[in-house]
């Protein structure tokens, strides 16, 4: 069953659809996908898009990158992903918390 929920209601273990043009709502792992590429420049500073592939019996030896950073932009492809961490435990949450600490 598919349902739409607010990003703030996502919890670890939730599975969601990704598609071109959306922002990844949380740090996640790609469960399956076709031609998935993301722009992580806002989080990592890397100017180039990153290829993302789910791990399979056929590709695991080539070290695919199945990890999606929250707030990164899906620039192509589609698939499903599972939430790994949210809030202050996510990469973006840790960065925001660090910035707040430095401002205080």
N, C-alpha and C positions, 0 to 999 in steps of 0.2 A: 504494500500500500504506500502510495506517495502522498505526502502532505506538505504544505508550505508553513514554515514557522519563522519567527524572528531570529536573526543571527544571535541575539543576546540569549535566546533559549537553547542554543546548541550545547550539548554536553559530550564528553568523551565517549566515543563509541558510536555516535550518530553517523549515519551514512547519508551523503548528499550528492546531487548531480553537479557536475561542473560543465561549463560551456564557454565558448569564445565570448569575450567581452565582460565577463563577470570578475569580481574580485573574490579571491579565495577567502571564505569567512573565518577560518581558523587554521592553525598549523594542522596539517593532515597528511595522510598517506594515500597515494593513488591506488585504488583497487583494480580498476580497469580503465582503459582509455584508448583513444585513437588520435594520433598526431597532436598530443598535448604539449604546448609550449607556454612558458610563463615569463612575465617581466617582473623580476625581483629587485629591480634597481632601487626602488624606494626603501627597501629593507637592507640590501647588501651593498649597494653602490655599483654592482655589476651592470655594465651598460648593455650586455648582450642577452637576448632571450635564452632561456634554459629549456632544453628538451627534458620531458618527464615521461617515464615509462613505468608501468607496473611490473613487478617481478614475476617471472614465470619460470618453469623448469627449463625452458629453452634459452632464456636470456640472463639468468642470474650470474653466470661467469663473466659477463661483460660489464658488471656493476651498474645496472640502470639506476637512475635517480627517481625514486617514487615519492619524494618528500615535497609537499607543497607548503610554502610559507603563507601564513595569514596575511591578508592585505595585498598579496601579489596579484597581478592582472593576468588572467588567462588570455593569451593572444591568439591561440588557435587550438582546435581540437575539442573533444568532449569526452566525458567519462564519469566515473563515480569515485568518491573518496570517503575516507573515514576520519572523523575528528580525533586527533591525538592529544591536543591540549588547548585550553581556552584561558582567557583572562590573563592574570599576571604570570601564569606558567607558560604562556606562548612567547615566541621571539619578540613580537611587537609589544606584548604586555610588559616583558622585561625591559625593553628599551624605553617605553613610556615611564615605567616606574623609576628607572635610573635617571631619566631627565628630570622628573619631579624632585628626586632626592638632591640632585645637583643644584636645582633652583632654590631650594630651601635654605 
